Amino acid sequence: MTAGMPFYVSPEQLMKDRADFARKGIARGRAVLVLAYDQGIAFVAENPSRALHKISEIYDRIAFAAVGKYNEFENLRVAGVRYADLRGYSYDRSDVTARGLANAYAQTLGSVFTQESKPYEVEIVVAEVGRAAPEDQIYRLTYDGSVADEHGFVAMGGGAEQIEAGLKERWQSGMSLGAVLALAVSLLAKDPAGGEDRVLGAAQLEVAVLDRNRHRRLFRRIPGPLLERLLSADDPMQAVPDEDATPEEIPGEAPSDE
Amino acid sequence: MTRIEEGGRLPTAYLTAGSASFAEFVGRHAPELLPGRRVLPAGVLDAPHGTTIVSVVAEGGVVMAGDRRATMGNLIANRDMDKVFATDEFSLVGIAGTAGLAIELVRLFQVELEHYEKIEGVLMSLEGKANRLATMIRGNLGMAMQGLAVVPMFSGFDTDTGAGRIFSYDVTGGCYEEHHHHCVGSGSLFARGSLKKTYTEGMDLNAAVAVAVEALYDAADDDSATGGPDIGRRIWPTVGIVDAEGARFVPDDEVAVVVEGIIAHRRGNPGGAR
């Protein structure tokens, strides 16, 4: 045990240390991309686990994506589902909005950042798909509670800056699902050190969409076989088939979200 | 109401590890929102009651149908109430008893199933769903003692066995699996009598829809609280189906064809003798 008073640390230094700490934790993980396409919003994560999700459903039109420490963003995800379900139950389903949830997350992350012994090492996106593309909303929240209202795309996690640069160059509004998925996978596969591109198959990816053409609960995971078809260069499939047509068209695919 | 202010941080209860049950979360965090937690004035309340629900197991699925009437004493409180609800992708609930409470209970049950699915990432098993509903009815026992009973029926598609199954309940929350068919509500005795004669094991979904609607017709024939087909207003029974493709409702114009067939068959043959 050392005796005496702790050294004086200026608030600026304290905040900077905390921010550096959180940023380091976040940059260690694999990236997650959120991209708008003509019929909705797509989420693409490099995640070999089928059980520990980085992308999840929050409510009818709202989804959640995160990078960083799993137990911390899982905690936030569960809180978001509770927030949304309680709000929808006591008011109405239409009263649950991504804006409200993003606000609550921002306040939570902000007060944890300044008040608790360590900040959350997470970065999250809360996205809400609108009835038409101009109404889509994508909010990016960082470890200190800052919120950014993003348009079109977001990249978070390891190598996010390079991926974002690639998105700026190649993403356009009105792309099909097949095109944005191919773009996302090609950017994820780039080696940040400048080496050869990796090969990312469906087994290493977690992909989901908020599809504005679905009914009520718009979130849908894209399972492996369907993802392979959407990504394959010589397959004309550019969009998710109708729910009803799914079981016959894709062998081994359940009609549910899971 | 909910204890989150616009712009405020998420309350600690939201961030605390807990179960995947929405009802348990609400019970801890905002118990006044749960139907069973309310204190009622003494005496018996007069409130609208929903009446007859029937459910029939078919090959590869199950059908649930309900009449549209709610009564309050001798009055018709509502003539186009829906009493059959899809509670998630593979299940239906039909309600008889105090309509206001029953609908609240169904809403809570729907959120409960969706909440579990989102938190856990998998659908609850069919037995799990049936037991969750039993727990909710048990919570309502106090109100049932004051005349505000809710008696639901739960039908769903068991994705493990590929078959439709029916669960019935009593006011104390007892949950019983039924075979072939089951009916609840004031007209249930007549509906059951009808189904005994019309049901055959392994019938297809269309045939099951026809016998379920006919059972409601027979219930309405002898029970004043059960609404018969209202041809003038074109109000038909609510008919839900669950099979491997999920839960859905039969569109009104298809139900109308079934009902009109039954009416034609009963003309000059009121008991429907075959």
Interface residues (C-beta under 8 A of the other chain):
Chain A: A51 H53 S56 E57 I58 N75 L76 V78 A79 V81 R82 Y83 D85 L86 R87 G88 Y89 S90 Y91 G100 N103 A104 Y105 Q107 T108 G110 S111 R217 D244 P247 P255 S256 D257 E258
Chain B: M1 T2 I4 E6 G7 G8 R9 L10 Y14 L15 A17 F22 F25 V26 H29 A30 L33 E89 R107 L108 V111 E114 H115 E117 K118 I119 G121 V122 L123 A244 E245 G246
